[in-house]
Amino acid sequence: MKLIIVLSDDAYEENMSDLFSKANISVFSEMDIKGFKTKNSADQSPSMASNWFTASKYPASSTMNFAFVTEGQETDLMTEIATFNTTIPTAHQIHAFVLNVEQAI
């Protein structure tokens, strides 16, 4: 089992449902989050520090989606997100992370 976490700008909230659907993931959760960039952002890798949702110390409204998926579904969703990212500005790319789930109750 995998946990996939997807962070996106609020502008793409409606697109997220389509992306999950195209990856045959029918159950996922969504929550509103606020992203911050501190003055120490230079300590991060250049790709993460420059390609995030907020360009200042003021919070940016974002959305976090997550789903527990079976092996293989995470690859399909990552492919859908990568394709979608080619159609939007690089400053507002969707970010996704896949984590292994070792146990669940």
Secondary structure, DSSP 4 states (H G I P E B T S, - for coil): -EEEEEEEEGGGHHHHHHHHHHTT----EEEEEEE---GGGGGS-HHHHHSSS-SSSS-EEEEEEEEEE-TTHHHHHHHHHHHHHTTS-GGG--EEEEEE-----
